[in-house]
Amino acid sequence: MKPIIALILLCAASAASANPFPDGNAQTGQKLFEQYQCNRCHAAKMGGDGNAIFTRADRKAHNAAELVRQMEACSGAIGTSLTPQEKQHLGAYLNRYYNLK
C-alpha cells in the first residue's frame, strides 16, 4: 500500500511542476518578442529597462493564465492578434522571468 501512495504523490508532484507552456519553444518566443518589438513599449513604461516590467513588485501575471491574458492585452495594444502557438512560444520565453509552474 505504501508504494502505491508514494507513486501517487510522486505523480502529483510532477504534475504540479509541469511546464505551463509545453508546446512552446523559448527561442522562437524570443524571436517573436523581438519581431513585435515588445521591449520598446516595456521600456517606455518602465523608464528605460523594458525587462524590469517582468520583475516589478506589482506585476500583473502570477500564473500561466494571467500571463496569456497579459500577452493578449499587449498584442492588442500593438494592433496584432497572437495565434495560440505564438502564445505558447512567447509564454515559454517569458517564463524565464516568471518561473511559473
DRENDO-893269 format. One record per atom (N, C-alpha, C): residue in one letter; chain; x, y, z. Coordinates in pm, 1 decimal, always signed. Example, Ala and Ser with C-alpha at 12.3 -4.5 7.8 and 13.67 -1.06 7.14 Angstrom:
# DRENDO-893269
+---------+--------+----------+----------+----------+
| residuo | cadena |       px |       py |       pz |
+---------+--------+----------+----------+----------+
|       A |      A |  +1319.0 |   -569.0 |   +780.0 |
|       A |      A |  +1230.0 |   -450.0 |   +780.0 |
|       A |      A |  +1320.0 |   -330.0 |   +780.0 |
|       S |      A |  +1285.0 |   -225.0 |   +708.0 |
|       S |      A |  +1367.0 |   -106.0 |   +714.0 |
|       S |      A |  +1290.0 |     +3.0 |   +787.0 |
+---------+--------+----------+----------+----------+
# end
This chain:
# DRENDO-893269
+---------+--------+----------+----------+----------+
| residuo | cadena |       px |       py |       pz |
+---------+--------+----------+----------+----------+
|       M |      A |    +81.1 |   -120.0 |     +0.0 |
|       M |      A |     +0.0 |     +0.0 |     +0.0 |
|       M |      A |    +85.8 |   +127.0 |     +0.0 |
|       K |      A |   +192.9 |   +127.5 |    +77.9 |
|       K |      A |   +279.0 |   +246.1 |    +84.6 |
|       K |      A |   +342.4 |   +279.5 |    -49.9 |
|       P |      A |   +390.1 |   +178.9 |   -127.1 |
|       P |      A |   +446.6 |   +213.5 |   -258.5 |
|       P |      A |   +344.4 |   +278.7 |   -351.6 |
|       I |      A |   +220.5 |   +238.4 |   -342.9 |
|       I |      A |   +116.7 |   +297.5 |   -427.5 |
|       I |      A |    +94.0 |   +443.1 |   -387.6 |
|       I |      A |    +88.5 |   +470.4 |   -259.5 |
|       I |      A |    +70.8 |   +607.9 |   -211.9 |
|       I |      A |   +189.3 |   +693.2 |   -254.7 |
|       A |      A |   +310.0 |   +638.0 |   -242.5 |
|       A |      A |   +429.7 |   +711.5 |   -283.4 |
|       A |      A |   +424.9 |   +743.4 |   -432.9 |
|       L |      A |   +380.7 |   +648.7 |   -512.7 |
|       L |      A |   +370.8 |   +669.4 |   -656.9 |
|       L |      A |   +267.7 |   +778.2 |   -688.8 |
|       I |      A |   +155.7 |   +777.0 |   -621.7 |
|       I |      A |    +52.4 |   +878.5 |   -643.0 |
|       I |      A |   +105.8 |  +1016.7 |   -606.5 |
|       L |      A |   +174.3 |  +1026.9 |   -494.4 |
|       L |      A |   +231.3 |  +1155.3 |   -453.0 |
|       L |      A |   +337.9 |  +1203.1 |   -550.6 |
|       L |      A |   +419.4 |  +1113.6 |   -600.8 |
|       L |      A |   +522.6 |  +1149.7 |   -698.4 |
|       L |      A |   +459.4 |  +1201.9 |   -826.7 |
|       C |      A |   +354.6 |  +1135.8 |   -871.9 |
|       C |      A |   +285.3 |  +1181.5 |   -993.8 |
|       C |      A |   +221.7 |  +1318.5 |   -972.2 |
|       A |      A |   +162.9 |  +1339.0 |   -856.6 |
|       A |      A |   +101.4 |  +1468.7 |   -826.9 |
|       A |      A |   +206.2 |  +1578.5 |   -821.7 |
|       A |      A |   +321.9 |  +1550.3 |   -763.9 |
|       A |      A |   +429.4 |  +1649.5 |   -756.8 |
|       A |      A |   +482.1 |  +1681.6 |   -895.7 |
|       S |      A |   +492.8 |  +1581.2 |   -980.7 |
|       S |      A |   +540.9 |  +1603.9 |  -1118.0 |
|       S |      A |   +442.8 |  +1689.9 |  -1196.0 |
|       A |      A |   +315.1 |  +1664.1 |  -1178.9 |
|       A |      A |   +213.6 |  +1742.6 |  -1249.9 |
|       A |      A |   +213.2 |  +1886.5 |  -1201.2 |
|       A |      A |   +235.1 |  +1906.3 |  -1072.3 |
|       A |      A |   +233.6 |  +2041.5 |  -1016.6 |
|       A |      A |   +349.5 |  +2124.9 |  -1067.5 |
|       S |      A |   +461.0 |  +2062.2 |  -1102.9 |
|       S |      A |   +576.5 |  +2137.0 |  -1150.4 |
|       S |      A |   +589.4 |  +2131.5 |  -1303.0 |
|       A |      A |   +482.4 |  +2094.0 |  -1370.4 |
|       A |      A |   +484.4 |  +2080.4 |  -1515.6 |
|       A |      A |   +504.0 |  +2216.3 |  -1582.5 |
|       N |      A |   +558.2 |  +2211.5 |  -1700.6 |
|       N |      A |   +580.2 |  +2331.2 |  -1781.5 |
|       N |      A |   +444.5 |  +2389.2 |  -1822.4 |
|       P |      A |   +416.4 |  +2515.8 |  -1790.2 |
|       P |      A |   +286.6 |  +2573.3 |  -1825.2 |
|       P |      A |   +270.7 |  +2602.7 |  -1974.3 |
|       F |      A |   +379.5 |  +2596.4 |  -2050.3 |
|       F |      A |   +374.6 |  +2621.8 |  -2194.4 |
|       F |      A |   +443.5 |  +2506.2 |  -2267.3 |
|       P |      A |   +385.5 |  +2385.2 |  -2258.8 |
|       P |      A |   +453.0 |  +2265.6 |  -2310.1 |
|       P |      A |   +471.2 |  +2263.3 |  -2461.7 |
|       D |      A |   +389.7 |  +2338.6 |  -2532.6 |
|       D |      A |   +400.7 |  +2339.8 |  -2678.8 |
|       D |      A |   +481.0 |  +2458.3 |  -2729.8 |
|       G |      A |   +546.3 |  +2530.2 |  -2639.3 |
|       G |      A |   +623.0 |  +2647.5 |  -2678.0 |
|       G |      A |   +771.2 |  +2622.1 |  -2684.8 |
|       N |      A |   +837.7 |  +2703.0 |  -2763.2 |
|       N |      A |   +983.1 |  +2699.7 |  -2776.6 |
|       N |      A |  +1034.0 |  +2838.5 |  -2738.5 |
|       A |      A |  +1117.1 |  +2844.5 |  -2634.4 |
|       A |      A |  +1164.6 |  +2973.0 |  -2582.7 |
|       A |      A |  +1242.6 |  +3052.6 |  -2687.5 |
|       Q |      A |  +1321.3 |  +2985.0 |  -2770.7 |
|       Q |      A |  +1398.6 |  +3056.9 |  -2873.1 |
|       Q |      A |  +1305.4 |  +3120.5 |  -2976.6 |
|       T |      A |  +1203.1 |  +3048.5 |  -3015.8 |
|       T |      A |  +1104.5 |  +3104.6 |  -3108.8 |
|       T |      A |  +1030.9 |  +3219.3 |  -3042.2 |
|       G |      A |   +999.8 |  +3203.4 |  -2913.1 |
|       G |      A |   +934.0 |  +3310.3 |  -2838.6 |
|       G |      A |  +1017.9 |  +3436.2 |  -2832.4 |
|       Q |      A |  +1147.8 |  +3420.6 |  -2815.2 |
|       Q |      A |  +1236.7 |  +3536.6 |  -2811.9 |
|       Q |      A |  +1235.4 |  +3608.6 |  -2947.0 |
|       K |      A |  +1233.9 |  +3533.1 |  -3054.7 |
|       K |      A |  +1227.9 |  +3593.5 |  -3188.1 |
|       K |      A |  +1096.8 |  +3670.7 |  -3206.5 |
|       L |      A |   +986.3 |  +3613.9 |  -3157.7 |
|       L |      A |   +858.0 |  +3683.6 |  -3167.0 |
|       L |      A |   +859.6 |  +3809.9 |  -3081.4 |
|       F |      A |   +918.2 |  +3801.7 |  -2963.0 |
|       F |      A |   +929.8 |  +3916.3 |  -2872.4 |
|       F |      A |  +1003.9 |  +4030.0 |  -2942.2 |
|       E |      A |  +1109.1 |  +3994.8 |  -3013.9 |
|       E |      A |  +1186.7 |  +4094.6 |  -3088.1 |
|       E |      A |  +1111.0 |  +4142.4 |  -3211.8 |
|       Q |      A |  +1047.3 |  +4051.0 |  -3282.7 |
|       Q |      A |   +972.0 |  +4085.7 |  -3404.1 |
|       Q |      A |   +861.0 |  +4186.0 |  -3372.5 |
|       Y |      A |   +789.2 |  +4163.9 |  -3264.0 |
|       Y |      A |   +678.8 |  +4252.7 |  -3226.7 |
|       Y |      A |   +726.7 |  +4375.2 |  -3148.1 |
|       Q |      A |   +857.6 |  +4383.4 |  -3126.1 |
|       Q |      A |   +919.6 |  +4496.3 |  -3055.6 |
|       Q |      A |   +853.8 |  +4521.6 |  -2919.1 |
|       C |      A |   +831.0 |  +4413.7 |  -2847.9 |
|       C |      A |   +764.2 |  +4421.8 |  -2717.3 |
|       C |      A |   +841.4 |  +4509.3 |  -2618.7 |
|       N |      A |   +972.4 |  +4498.5 |  -2621.1 |
|       N |      A |  +1051.1 |  +4571.9 |  -2522.5 |
|       N |      A |  +1048.7 |  +4722.9 |  -2546.5 |
|       R |      A |  +1016.3 |  +4764.7 |  -2666.3 |
|       R |      A |  +1006.3 |  +4908.4 |  -2693.6 |
|       R |      A |   +895.6 |  +4969.6 |  -2607.4 |
|       C |      A |   +782.5 |  +4904.3 |  -2601.5 |
|       C |      A |   +671.6 |  +4951.8 |  -2519.1 |
|       C |      A |   +705.4 |  +4936.6 |  -2370.8 |
|       H |      A |   +764.8 |  +4822.6 |  -2335.0 |
|       H |      A |   +801.5 |  +4799.7 |  -2194.8 |
|       H |      A |   +900.9 |  +4905.1 |  -2146.6 |
|       A |      A |   +998.3 |  +4937.7 |  -2229.8 |
|       A |      A |  +1099.1 |  +5037.9 |  -2191.9 |
|       A |      A |  +1034.0 |  +5173.7 |  -2169.8 |
|       A |      A |   +936.5 |  +5207.8 |  -2253.4 |
|       A |      A |   +866.3 |  +5334.9 |  -2236.9 |
|       A |      A |   +789.7 |  +5337.6 |  -2104.6 |
|       K |      A |   +729.8 |  +5225.3 |  -2070.4 |
|       K |      A |   +653.2 |  +5218.0 |  -1945.1 |
|       K |      A |   +743.0 |  +5217.2 |  -1821.9 |
|       M |      A |   +861.8 |  +5158.0 |  -1835.1 |
|       M |      A |   +948.7 |  +5139.2 |  -1719.1 |
|       M |      A |  +1060.5 |  +5243.1 |  -1710.9 |
|       G |      A |  +1065.6 |  +5333.2 |  -1805.5 |
|       G |      A |  +1166.9 |  +5437.5 |  -1799.7 |
|       G |      A |  +1305.2 |  +5391.9 |  -1839.5 |
|       G |      A |  +1313.4 |  +5300.1 |  -1932.9 |
|       G |      A |  +1443.6 |  +5260.6 |  -1984.9 |
|       G |      A |  +1464.5 |  +5111.4 |  -1996.0 |
|       D |      A |  +1463.4 |  +5039.7 |  -1885.6 |
|       D |      A |  +1488.0 |  +4895.3 |  -1887.2 |
|       D |      A |  +1355.1 |  +4822.5 |  -1903.1 |
|       G |      A |  +1325.5 |  +4780.5 |  -2024.7 |
|       G |      A |  +1199.1 |  +4713.0 |  -2051.3 |
|       G |      A |  +1182.0 |  +4582.5 |  -1977.4 |
|       N |      A |  +1292.3 |  +4511.5 |  -1952.0 |
|       N |      A |  +1282.3 |  +4383.7 |  -1881.5 |
|       N |      A |  +1242.5 |  +4401.9 |  -1735.4 |
|       A |      A |  +1254.6 |  +4521.1 |  -1682.4 |
|       A |      A |  +1214.2 |  +4546.9 |  -1543.6 |
|       A |      A |  +1063.9 |  +4526.6 |  -1524.9 |
|       I |      A |   +989.5 |  +4527.7 |  -1633.6 |
|       I |      A |   +845.3 |  +4508.1 |  -1624.8 |
|       I |      A |   +811.9 |  +4369.4 |  -1571.0 |
|       F |      A |   +901.7 |  +4273.9 |  -1593.8 |
|       F |      A |   +875.8 |  +4135.9 |  -1551.3 |
|       F |      A |   +904.8 |  +4112.8 |  -1403.3 |
|       T |      A |   +988.9 |  +4193.3 |  -1345.0 |
|       T |      A |  +1031.8 |  +4169.7 |  -1207.4 |
|       T |      A |   +979.5 |  +4273.6 |  -1109.4 |
|       R |      A |   +895.3 |  +4364.0 |  -1155.6 |
|       R |      A |   +841.8 |  +4467.2 |  -1066.1 |
|       R |      A |   +750.9 |  +4402.9 |   -961.1 |
|       A |      A |   +739.8 |  +4468.3 |   -849.2 |
|       A |      A |   +661.8 |  +4415.6 |   -736.9 |
|       A |      A |   +513.9 |  +4401.4 |   -771.2 |
|       D |      A |   +461.6 |  +4490.1 |   -854.9 |
|       D |      A |   +318.4 |  +4487.2 |   -888.0 |
|       D |      A |   +290.5 |  +4424.5 |  -1024.7 |
|       R |      A |   +372.2 |  +4326.6 |  -1064.1 |
|       R |      A |   +349.8 |  +4266.3 |  -1195.3 |
|       R |      A |   +212.1 |  +4200.5 |  -1200.9 |
|       K |      A |   +158.6 |  +4191.7 |  -1321.7 |
|       K |      A |    +20.5 |  +4150.3 |  -1339.9 |
|       K |      A |     +3.1 |  +3999.8 |  -1356.2 |
|       A |      A |   +106.8 |  +3928.4 |  -1389.8 |
|       A |      A |    +94.6 |  +3785.1 |  -1415.5 |
|       A |      A |   +160.9 |  +3703.5 |  -1304.8 |
|       H |      A |    +80.3 |  +3618.3 |  -1243.0 |
|       H |      A |   +131.1 |  +3530.9 |  -1137.5 |
|       H |      A |   +109.6 |  +3383.8 |  -1169.8 |
|       N |      A |    +43.1 |  +3356.6 |  -1281.2 |
|       N |      A |    +23.6 |  +3219.7 |  -1327.4 |
|       N |      A |    +12.2 |  +3222.8 |  -1480.0 |
|       A |      A |     +8.6 |  +3106.3 |  -1540.2 |
|       A |      A |     +9.9 |  +3097.7 |  -1686.6 |
|       A |      A |   -111.4 |  +3165.8 |  -1749.5 |
|       A |      A |   -228.8 |  +3149.5 |  -1691.2 |
|       A |      A |   -349.3 |  +3210.7 |  -1748.4 |
|       A |      A |   -339.8 |  +3363.3 |  -1745.9 |
|       E |      A |   -287.7 |  +3418.4 |  -1637.3 |
|       E |      A |   -271.8 |  +3563.4 |  -1629.4 |
|       E |      A |   -167.1 |  +3612.8 |  -1728.8 |
|       L |      A |    -61.7 |  +3534.3 |  -1749.6 |
|       L |      A |    +40.1 |  +3573.5 |  -1847.0 |
|       L |      A |    -17.8 |  +3573.3 |  -1987.7 |
|       V |      A |    -98.4 |  +3474.4 |  -2020.0 |
|       V |      A |   -161.9 |  +3470.0 |  -2151.9 |
|       V |      A |   -254.5 |  +3590.2 |  -2169.3 |
|       R |      A |   -332.4 |  +3623.5 |  -2067.1 |
|       R |      A |   -420.7 |  +3741.5 |  -2076.4 |
|       R |      A |   -339.2 |  +3868.8 |  -2097.9 |
|       Q |      A |   -225.3 |  +3878.6 |  -2031.0 |
|       Q |      A |   -141.8 |  +3997.6 |  -2048.7 |
|       Q |      A |    -82.3 |  +4002.5 |  -2188.8 |
|       M |      A |    -40.4 |  +3887.3 |  -2241.3 |
|       M |      A |    +11.0 |  +3882.7 |  -2378.6 |
|       M |      A |    -97.0 |  +3926.1 |  -2477.4 |
|       E |      A |   -221.4 |  +3883.7 |  -2452.7 |
|       E |      A |   -332.6 |  +3923.5 |  -2540.4 |
|       E |      A |   -355.5 |  +4073.9 |  -2533.5 |
|       A |      A |   -349.1 |  +4129.6 |  -2414.2 |
|       A |      A |   -366.5 |  +4275.2 |  -2399.7 |
|       A |      A |   -253.7 |  +4349.5 |  -2470.0 |
|       C |      A |   -132.2 |  +4301.6 |  -2453.8 |
|       C |      A |    -17.9 |  +4367.0 |  -2518.7 |
|       C |      A |    -27.6 |  +4356.5 |  -2670.5 |
|       S |      A |    -67.2 |  +4241.1 |  -2720.1 |
|       S |      A |    -76.6 |  +4226.8 |  -2865.8 |
|       S |      A |   -184.9 |  +4318.8 |  -2921.2 |
|       G |      A |   -292.5 |  +4337.0 |  -2846.9 |
|       G |      A |   -396.2 |  +4431.3 |  -2889.7 |
|       G |      A |   -345.0 |  +4573.9 |  -2892.8 |
|       A |      A |   -256.9 |  +4607.0 |  -2799.4 |
|       A |      A |   -200.4 |  +4742.1 |  -2793.4 |
|       A |      A |   -114.1 |  +4773.3 |  -2915.3 |
|       I |      A |    -56.0 |  +4669.2 |  -2975.6 |
|       I |      A |    +26.6 |  +4692.0 |  -3094.9 |
|       I |      A |    -48.6 |  +4658.7 |  -3223.7 |
|       G |      A |   -176.8 |  +4627.5 |  -3209.7 |
|       G |      A |   -260.0 |  +4606.0 |  -3328.2 |
|       G |      A |   -242.8 |  +4472.0 |  -3394.8 |
|       T |      A |   -209.3 |  +4370.3 |  -3318.3 |
|       T |      A |   -197.8 |  +4237.2 |  -3375.9 |
|       T |      A |   -272.6 |  +4139.4 |  -3288.5 |
|       S |      A |   -285.3 |  +4019.3 |  -3336.8 |
|       S |      A |   -352.2 |  +3913.8 |  -3262.1 |
|       S |      A |   -259.9 |  +3792.4 |  -3262.9 |
|       L |      A |   -229.2 |  +3740.9 |  -3146.2 |
|       L |      A |   -139.7 |  +3626.1 |  -3136.8 |
|       L |      A |   -214.5 |  +3496.2 |  -3161.4 |
|       T |      A |   -151.5 |  +3406.7 |  -3234.2 |
|       T |      A |   -209.3 |  +3274.5 |  -3253.4 |
|       T |      A |   -188.4 |  +3193.9 |  -3124.9 |
|       P |      A |   -263.5 |  +3086.6 |  -3105.5 |
|       P |      A |   -239.5 |  +3001.7 |  -2987.9 |
|       P |      A |    -94.5 |  +2951.5 |  -2981.4 |
|       Q |      A |    -35.0 |  +2919.7 |  -3096.2 |
|       Q |      A |   +103.3 |  +2871.7 |  -3096.2 |
|       Q |      A |   +200.5 |  +2982.9 |  -3058.6 |
|       E |      A |   +175.9 |  +3105.1 |  -3105.6 |
|       E |      A |   +261.6 |  +3217.8 |  -3067.1 |
|       E |      A |   +254.7 |  +3242.5 |  -2917.2 |
|       K |      A |   +137.3 |  +3226.3 |  -2858.3 |
|       K |      A |   +122.9 |  +3241.9 |  -2713.2 |
|       K |      A |   +205.8 |  +3137.4 |  -2639.6 |
|       Q |      A |   +208.5 |  +3016.8 |  -2692.3 |
|       Q |      A |   +289.7 |  +2911.3 |  -2630.8 |
|       Q |      A |   +438.1 |  +2947.2 |  -2638.9 |
|       H |      A |   +482.6 |  +2992.2 |  -2755.3 |
|       H |      A |   +623.9 |  +3028.4 |  -2772.1 |
|       H |      A |   +661.2 |  +3147.4 |  -2683.8 |
|       L |      A |   +580.6 |  +3252.4 |  -2687.4 |
|       L |      A |   +608.8 |  +3369.8 |  -2603.9 |
|       L |      A |   +603.2 |  +3334.0 |  -2455.5 |
|       G |      A |   +507.2 |  +3252.0 |  -2417.8 |
|       G |      A |   +497.8 |  +3207.9 |  -2278.8 |
|       G |      A |   +621.8 |  +3131.8 |  -2235.7 |
|       A |      A |   +670.8 |  +3043.7 |  -2322.2 |
|       A |      A |   +792.3 |  +2967.9 |  -2290.6 |
|       A |      A |   +911.1 |  +3062.6 |  -2273.6 |
|       Y |      A |   +919.5 |  +3163.7 |  -2357.3 |
|       Y |      A |  +1028.1 |  +3262.2 |  -2346.0 |
|       Y |      A |  +1012.3 |  +3346.7 |  -2219.8 |
|       L |      A |   +895.1 |  +3400.8 |  -2198.7 |
|       L |      A |   +873.0 |  +3489.0 |  -2084.3 |
|       L |      A |   +881.5 |  +3415.8 |  -1950.8 |
|       N |      A |   +859.8 |  +3286.3 |  -1953.1 |
|       N |      A |   +865.0 |  +3210.3 |  -1828.5 |
|       N |      A |  +1005.3 |  +3208.2 |  -1768.3 |
|       R |      A |  +1104.9 |  +3247.5 |  -1843.9 |
|       R |      A |  +1239.7 |  +3258.6 |  -1785.7 |
|       R |      A |  +1243.4 |  +3369.6 |  -1681.6 |
|       Y |      A |  +1153.3 |  +3465.7 |  -1692.9 |
|       Y |      A |  +1140.4 |  +3572.6 |  -1593.2 |
|       Y |      A |  +1042.2 |  +3534.3 |  -1482.0 |
|       Y |      A |   +934.0 |  +3468.5 |  -1521.9 |
|       Y |      A |   +825.1 |  +3441.4 |  -1427.4 |
|       Y |      A |   +843.0 |  +3313.2 |  -1346.7 |
|       N |      A |   +908.1 |  +3213.5 |  -1403.9 |
|       N |      A |   +926.6 |  +3084.1 |  -1337.6 |
|       N |      A |   +794.3 |  +3024.7 |  -1290.7 |
|       L |      A |   +696.4 |  +3027.4 |  -1377.2 |
|       L |      A |   +564.0 |  +2972.0 |  -1345.7 |
|       L |      A |   +570.1 |  +2820.2 |  -1351.2 |
|       K |      A |   +489.1 |  +2757.5 |  -1271.6 |
|       K |      A |   +482.4 |  +2610.4 |  -1268.9 |
|       K |      A |   +348.0 |  +2565.2 |  -1319.3 |
+---------+--------+----------+----------+----------+
# end
